[in-house]
Amino acid sequence: MNKITQLFKIKYPIIQGGMIWNSGYKLASAVSNAGGLGLIGAGSMYPEVFREHVQKCKRATTKPFGVNVPMLYPNIEEIMNIIVEEGVKIVFTSAGNPKTWTPFLKEKGITVVHVVSSVKFALKAQEAGVDAVVAEGFEAGGHNGREESTTFTLIPMVQQELSVPLIAAGGIATGKGMLAAMILGADGVQMGSRFAASVESSAHPNFKETILKVKDGDTFVTLKELAPVRLIKNKFFNDVMELYSKCPTTDDLKEILGRARAKRGMFEGDLEEGELEIGQVAGLIHSIQPVHEIVNEVMREFNAEKGRIRALEFGN
């Protein structure tokens, strides 16, 4: 049996990324109902809003679902208490030290997964007692690690050092990508960009339509002095690049970023002044589909490609 389907008690080893401003209860419950693991993205929710989404998700699905919590979140203690009070069984943590919250969550009987961008941090997560690790390559959308390791190099390097289940993320949106990641040693995959462009995503229609127009070279990682983030090139991105030509200070970068840029772009649909976070794999996304169609399509392609690989034979 697959380690990820066994760990989460799901049908397919497909996890939806807990993306800010995209991952409300509608998306999470739809992914879970389709056989994957849906995640509510707590990073863009006030505590009371987060509680409402958890409660609505429990009503919308009888299948397992989880939440993603960036540990830099200012109200994290309140969020963690809501997770316990509402009986959430699966928590993905990111952007911080896994030792901080893993023991607390494990004591409550919660399955804990941590997102990393390097072998070093994968091992630290394992030492902290997590149940699985997400290793995310540099091609992923949104906030990235500083190591700039790509998924195809990161997954096998992490896999040879790790004993807990491994989930691959970054640049995966198709059945072919899923199969490639699992051949390299992953037990399952996490997909963000593909689900951001789903019917059930809470992103603004303007942002979803923009995802479909992305070609190779249309995204770039910037703002590394604050927190590296992969963005679609737009007016805001160009303004940041112009500022970089003047050798800005960290304060200058903070000033141009301001507040709520991601909300402005992805949730409110401001395609000029907002942050538009998406992965390089957006170049393979050509339509906005319901979640169940996405999952079925990915699994059909995965199984078809698995058969094709079996038929390959070289040499003697």
C-alpha positions as CSV (number, residue, x, y, z in Angstrom):
1,M,0.0,0.0,0.0
2,N,1.2,3.5,-0.7
3,K,2.6,5.3,2.3
4,I,0.7,8.6,1.7
5,T,-2.7,7.0,1.1
6,Q,-2.2,4.9,4.2
7,L,-1.0,7.8,6.3
8,F,-4.0,10.1,5.4
9,K,-6.6,7.4,4.6
10,I,-7.2,8.8,1.2
11,K,-7.7,7.2,-2.3
12,Y,-5.0,8.9,-4.3
13,P,-1.6,10.3,-3.1
14,I,-2.5,13.8,-4.3
15,I,-2.4,16.7,-1.8
16,Q,-3.7,20.1,-2.6
17,G,-1.4,23.0,-1.7
18,G,-2.7,25.2,1.1
19,M,-2.2,28.4,-0.9
20,I,-3.1,31.7,0.6
21,W,-6.2,33.4,-1.0
22,N,-6.9,30.2,-3.1
23,S,-7.5,27.5,-0.5
24,G,-10.8,28.0,1.2
25,Y,-13.2,25.2,2.4
26,K,-14.7,24.8,-1.1
27,L,-11.4,23.8,-2.7
28,A,-10.3,21.7,0.3
29,S,-13.5,19.8,0.5
30,A,-13.7,19.3,-3.3
31,V,-10.2,17.8,-3.4
32,S,-11.0,15.5,-0.5
33,N,-14.2,14.4,-2.1
34,A,-12.4,13.6,-5.3
35,G,-10.0,11.2,-3.5
36,G,-7.1,13.5,-2.6
37,L,-6.3,15.4,0.5
38,G,-7.6,19.0,0.6
39,L,-5.9,21.7,2.7
40,I,-7.4,24.9,4.0
41,G,-4.9,27.7,3.7
42,A,-4.9,29.3,7.2
43,G,-2.2,31.9,6.2
44,S,-4.7,34.3,4.7
45,M,-7.4,33.9,7.3
46,Y,-8.2,35.7,10.5
47,P,-8.8,33.2,13.3
48,E,-12.6,33.6,13.3
49,V,-12.6,33.2,9.5
50,F,-10.4,30.1,9.8
51,R,-12.8,28.5,12.3
52,E,-15.7,29.1,9.9
53,H,-13.9,27.5,7.0
54,V,-13.0,24.4,9.1
55,Q,-16.6,24.1,10.2
56,K,-17.9,24.4,6.7
57,C,-15.3,21.9,5.4
58,K,-16.5,19.4,8.0
59,R,-20.0,19.8,6.7
60,A,-18.9,19.6,3.0
61,T,-17.0,16.4,3.2
62,T,-16.9,13.2,5.2
63,K,-13.3,12.5,3.9
64,P,-10.1,13.5,5.6
65,F,-8.9,17.1,5.1
66,G,-6.2,19.2,6.7
67,V,-4.9,22.7,7.1
68,N,-1.8,24.5,6.1
69,V,-0.3,26.9,8.8
70,P,2.7,29.1,8.0
71,M,4.5,29.4,11.3
72,L,5.2,33.1,10.7
73,Y,1.5,33.7,11.1
74,P,1.0,36.4,13.8
75,N,-2.0,34.7,15.5
76,I,-0.6,31.2,15.3
77,E,-1.4,30.3,19.0
78,E,-5.0,31.1,18.4
79,I,-5.0,29.1,15.1
80,M,-3.4,26.1,16.8
81,N,-6.0,26.2,19.5
82,I,-8.8,26.3,16.9
83,I,-7.3,23.3,15.2
84,V,-7.5,21.3,18.4
85,E,-11.0,22.6,19.4
86,E,-12.4,21.8,15.9
87,G,-10.9,18.3,15.8
88,V,-8.7,18.9,12.7
89,K,-6.7,15.7,12.3
90,I,-4.0,16.7,9.8
91,V,-1.7,19.8,9.9
92,F,0.9,20.9,7.3
93,T,3.3,23.5,8.7
94,S,5.7,25.7,6.8
95,A,7.9,28.8,7.0
96,G,9.4,28.1,10.4
97,N,11.0,25.7,12.8
98,P,9.0,22.4,13.0
99,K,10.2,21.9,16.6
100,T,8.0,24.8,17.7
101,W,4.6,23.2,17.2
102,T,5.1,19.5,16.2
103,P,5.2,18.2,19.8
104,F,2.1,20.2,20.8
105,L,0.2,18.8,17.7
106,K,1.4,15.3,18.1
107,E,0.3,15.2,21.8
108,K,-3.2,16.0,20.5
109,G,-3.1,13.0,18.2
110,I,-2.7,15.2,15.1
111,T,-0.8,14.0,12.0
112,V,1.9,16.6,11.2
113,V,3.7,17.3,7.9
114,H,6.3,20.0,7.4
115,V,7.3,21.7,4.1
116,V,11.0,22.1,3.4
117,S,13.3,23.2,0.5
118,S,16.5,21.3,1.3
119,V,17.9,18.0,2.7
120,K,19.1,19.8,5.8
121,F,15.7,21.0,6.7
122,A,14.0,17.7,5.8
123,L,16.2,16.0,8.4
124,K,15.4,18.7,11.0
125,A,11.7,18.1,10.4
126,Q,12.2,14.4,10.8
127,E,14.1,14.9,14.0
128,A,11.2,17.1,15.2
129,G,8.9,14.1,14.9
130,V,6.8,14.9,11.9
131,D,4.9,12.1,10.2
132,A,5.9,13.1,6.6
133,V,7.8,15.8,4.8
134,V,7.0,17.9,1.7
135,A,10.1,18.7,-0.3
136,E,9.3,21.7,-2.5
137,G,11.4,22.6,-5.5
138,F,12.3,26.1,-6.6
139,E,9.9,26.1,-9.5
140,A,7.0,26.3,-7.1
141,G,4.7,29.3,-6.9
142,G,4.5,31.6,-3.9
143,H,7.1,31.7,-1.2
144,N,10.2,29.6,-1.9
145,G,13.3,28.4,-0.1
146,R,16.6,30.2,-0.5
147,E,18.4,27.1,-1.7
148,E,17.1,27.2,-5.3
149,S,17.1,23.4,-5.6
150,T,14.7,22.2,-8.3
151,T,12.3,19.4,-7.7
152,F,14.1,16.8,-9.9
153,T,17.3,17.2,-7.9
154,L,15.8,17.8,-4.5
155,I,13.5,14.7,-4.3
156,P,16.1,12.0,-4.8
157,M,18.5,13.8,-2.5
158,V,15.9,14.0,0.3
159,Q,14.6,10.5,-0.4
160,Q,18.0,8.8,0.2
161,E,18.3,10.5,3.6
162,L,14.8,10.3,4.9
163,S,12.9,7.5,6.6
164,V,9.4,9.2,6.9
165,P,7.1,9.4,3.8
166,L,8.1,12.0,1.3
167,I,5.8,14.3,-0.7
168,A,7.1,16.1,-3.8
169,A,6.0,19.6,-4.6
170,G,6.9,22.3,-7.1
171,G,6.3,22.0,-10.9
172,I,3.8,19.1,-10.7
173,A,0.4,19.6,-12.3
174,T,-0.1,16.5,-14.5
175,G,-0.1,12.7,-14.2
176,K,3.2,12.6,-16.0
177,G,4.7,15.0,-13.4
178,M,3.3,12.9,-10.6
179,L,4.8,9.7,-12.1
180,A,8.2,11.3,-12.6
181,A,8.2,12.5,-9.0
182,M,7.3,9.1,-7.7
183,I,10.0,7.4,-9.9
184,L,12.5,9.8,-8.3
185,G,11.5,8.6,-4.8
186,A,8.4,10.5,-3.7
187,D,5.5,8.7,-2.1
188,G,3.0,11.3,-3.2
189,V,2.7,14.8,-4.7
190,Q,1.4,18.2,-3.7
191,M,-0.1,20.4,-6.4
192,G,-0.8,24.1,-5.9
193,S,-0.9,25.9,-9.2
194,R,-3.2,23.3,-10.9
195,F,-5.8,23.7,-8.2
196,A,-5.4,27.5,-8.1
197,A,-7.0,27.4,-11.6
198,S,-9.9,25.2,-10.5
199,V,-13.6,26.2,-10.4
200,E,-13.6,25.7,-6.6
201,S,-10.5,27.9,-5.9
202,S,-11.3,31.0,-3.9
203,A,-9.0,33.1,-6.2
204,H,-10.5,35.9,-8.2
205,P,-11.6,35.0,-11.8
206,N,-9.1,37.6,-13.1
207,F,-6.2,35.7,-11.5
208,K,-7.5,32.4,-12.7
209,E,-7.7,33.6,-16.3
210,T,-4.2,35.1,-16.0
211,I,-2.8,31.7,-15.0
212,L,-4.0,30.3,-18.3
213,K,-1.9,32.9,-20.2
214,V,1.3,32.1,-18.4
215,K,4.1,30.8,-20.7
216,D,7.6,29.7,-19.8
217,G,9.7,32.7,-18.6
218,D,6.6,34.6,-17.4
219,T,7.3,34.0,-13.7
220,F,10.3,35.1,-11.6
221,V,11.5,34.8,-8.0
222,T,12.1,38.1,-6.4
223,L,12.2,40.0,-3.0
224,K,14.8,37.5,-1.7
225,E,15.9,39.9,1.0
226,L,12.4,39.7,2.6
227,A,11.2,36.2,1.6
228,P,11.7,34.8,-1.9
229,V,8.5,34.7,-3.8
230,R,7.7,33.5,-7.4
231,L,5.4,36.0,-9.2
232,I,3.9,36.5,-12.6
233,K,5.5,39.5,-14.2
234,N,3.1,42.5,-14.1
235,K,3.3,46.2,-13.3
236,F,4.1,45.6,-9.6
237,F,6.8,43.1,-10.5
238,N,8.3,45.7,-13.0
239,D,8.2,48.4,-10.3
240,V,10.2,46.1,-8.0
241,M,12.7,45.4,-10.7
242,E,13.1,49.1,-11.3
243,L,13.7,49.6,-7.6
244,Y,16.4,46.9,-7.6
245,S,18.3,48.9,-10.3
246,K,18.7,51.6,-7.6
247,C,20.3,49.3,-5.0
248,P,17.4,49.4,-2.5
249,T,17.6,48.8,1.2
250,T,15.4,46.2,2.9
251,D,13.2,49.1,4.2
252,D,12.8,50.3,0.6
253,L,11.6,46.8,-0.5
254,K,9.3,46.6,2.5
255,E,7.8,50.0,1.5
256,I,7.1,49.0,-2.1
257,L,5.6,45.7,-1.0
258,G,3.4,47.4,1.5
259,R,0.5,45.3,3.0
260,A,-2.0,42.9,1.4
261,R,-0.3,42.7,-2.0
262,A,-1.1,39.0,-2.4
263,K,-4.8,39.6,-1.4
264,R,-5.0,42.5,-3.8
265,G,-3.8,40.4,-6.7
266,M,-5.1,36.9,-6.2
267,F,-8.3,37.5,-4.2
268,E,-9.4,40.9,-5.4
269,G,-8.2,40.5,-9.0
270,D,-5.9,43.6,-9.3
271,L,-3.6,42.3,-12.1
272,E,-1.5,45.5,-12.2
273,E,-0.7,46.3,-8.5
274,G,-1.2,42.9,-6.9
275,E,1.1,40.0,-6.2
276,L,0.3,37.2,-8.6
277,E,1.9,34.1,-7.1
278,I,2.0,31.0,-9.4
279,G,4.5,28.2,-10.3
280,Q,6.4,27.7,-13.5
281,V,4.1,24.8,-14.3
282,A,1.3,27.3,-15.0
283,G,2.5,27.0,-18.7
284,L,0.9,23.6,-18.7
285,I,-2.5,24.8,-17.4
286,H,-4.9,25.6,-20.2
287,S,-8.4,25.5,-18.7
288,I,-10.3,26.2,-15.5
289,Q,-11.8,22.9,-14.5
290,P,-13.8,21.5,-11.6
291,V,-11.6,19.7,-9.1
292,H,-13.0,16.2,-9.7
293,E,-12.1,16.6,-13.4
294,I,-8.5,17.6,-12.5
295,V,-8.0,14.7,-10.2
296,N,-9.5,12.2,-12.6
297,E,-7.4,13.6,-15.5
298,V,-4.2,13.4,-13.4
299,M,-4.9,9.8,-12.4
300,R,-5.8,8.7,-15.9
301,E,-2.6,10.2,-17.3
302,F,-0.5,8.7,-14.4
303,N,-1.8,5.2,-15.1
304,A,-1.4,5.5,-18.8
305,E,2.2,6.7,-18.5
306,K,2.9,4.0,-16.0
307,G,1.9,1.5,-18.6
308,R,4.0,3.2,-21.3
309,I,7.1,3.1,-19.1
310,R,6.6,-0.6,-18.4
311,A,6.7,-1.2,-22.2
312,L,10.0,0.5,-22.6
313,E,13.0,-1.8,-23.0
314,F,16.5,-1.0,-24.0
315,G,19.7,-3.0,-24.5
316,N,19.6,-6.8,-23.7
